[in-house]
Amino acid sequence: MHDPSVPDQTSPDFTTPEGLRQVLIDLNTHNAWATSSVAAEFMVYATAKYTPVARAWHRDPADAAYEAFIAMRQSTTVKADDPWAVVTRAVALGIAAEAHADRDMTSQDEARRPSKRPNEEPVRAGHYEEFFYDVHPHATELVGGAGRDDDGSADPVIRTVCVFLVVAG
């Protein structure tokens, strides 16, 4: 049985920088990414190669394969001294940017630039459920629970405003 992570003997050896360069030139020149059996085998190899990077960032290996594919389509990758180094760096940066974008609720382009990332992680709904009840122990009374006093005091209004401000951030 053929191991998909090892290139076939009849196809070019894309595990070396020169072999990768030749495969990329052939695939990009003839626009054969969708039809070439070498491209399919090549992407299986790239997926296996970059799976550890994806796993380190808790991402799917297909995300790493996509980042590798995007990098391999660039002309600068073919012109580089070591195309594998360029692809590896692009995959690492792309996966990290994707993880930062998900965490920061921002675009991947903004996440690629540390200067454009938010200083603090945004608050998601449900993050501070316990914190909300710690800050305002009478939250159930505001919803219409028992023990609510209607003596005309401002306490219920103040509590409601406090709850709103805590929830709104």
ABEGO torsion letter per residue (X at the ends): XBBAABBBAABBBAABAAAAAAAAAAAAAAGAAAABAAAAAAAAAAAAAAAAAAAAAGBBAAAAAAAAAAAAABAAAAABABAAAAAAAAAAAAAAAAAAAAAAGBBAAAAABAAABBABBBBBBGAAAAAAAAABAAAAAAAGBBGBBBAGBAAAAAAAAAAAAAAAX
